[in-house]
Amino acid sequence: MADQVVNWLLLLRSGRASPADYADFMAWREADPLHEKAWNQLTSALGSSFGRLSDYYPAGYSTPAQTAAGVSRLPVAPARSAGQAPLVPPRLARGPLRRRLLAGGGALAAGLVGLGLVNELYPLKNLSADAATATGERRQYLLSDGSQILLDARTRVELDFAGPTRNVRLLEGAVTVSVAKDPNRPFYIHTEQGSVRSLGTRYMVRQQMRRSLVVVHEHEVEIVTSGQARATVAAGTGARFDGMQIDTPRAELMADAAWETGWIAVRNRPLADIVAALRPYRSGVLRVSMAAGGLLVTGQFPLDDSDATLDTLARTIPITIRRLPWLVTIDVLQA
């Protein structure tokens, strides 16, 4: 699905789309509601100019308004009859549209760069999620049961509220949820390492590399790992867990929820942790060397102005920052 959406975006933006391509594009959007949903998700995330239908007419193709005024439109492909094969092959990336888009010297590299830039702005895996955020975006959703969920940047979740339990599967990133009370329907957030259960509370869950983090703002939650280890975490504390064990809850982990208001708050934490928090808020690659990543940092830094955060870090700890288009590297300052 994601590959098809990006193929259409790249083709229609390439200037090489024919009226027949445009007709196929419209037929693809109308063939399945999921196609239309995925297209709208991507173009909305990339900005309003990507979503205007007029941007995708091939050259010489008049708009509906022009047609109504008597301006003739270029001919389009005839409508498909019932049972006719879809106009877009299931694996569009290997099909003729992609080959046409990437034809010519240097176009392959340009197409791959375009695909990479789209993914940097709006993670392509988001297209299959029930709720998701783009790079540098935090967004709050009201769920069907009255609960509210706040997504950190580059976060995606799947929702299942159809059965006797309310389930949020955190696929990537972090969420903070204010759970609507319903004693008959427990509320769970599931990660790769286990699940976090609550009834009428507010808490944060982050999916990290090979472990999860829970921070409890109100009341308490119960963690059950995939290996069936159990623990309760009370308000004002946080805990990390993997598939087998749960760390002792600690108050200092509350600072890991500062992203909710757009901040990084750390006390004697390695620079690598600050870099990890900044990555979902920057388009491009942000790298830190092992030597620099181990430097300890204390302070509060804005997430929504990552360049200002990097400048502040460069003034307060011995590092050097090198900026290139789509690449920023951080290393220790050489004597």
Secondary structure, 3 states (H helix, E strand, C coil): CHHHHHHHHHHHHCCCCCHHHHHHHHHHHHHCHHHHHHHHHHHHHHCHHHHCHHHHCCCCCCCHHHHHCCCCCCCCCCCCCCCCCCCCCCCHHHCHHHHHHCCCCCHHHHHHHHHHHHHHHCCHHHHHCCEECCCCCCEEEECCCCCEEEECCCCEEEEECCCCCEEEEEEEEEEEEECCCCCCCCEEEECCCEEEEECCCEEEEEEECCEEEEEEEECEEEEEECCCCEEEEECCCEEEECCCCECCCEHHHHHHHHHHHCEEEEEEEEHHHHHHHHHHHCCCEEEECHHHHCCEEEEEEECCCHHHHHHHHHHHCCEEEEEECCEEEEEECCC
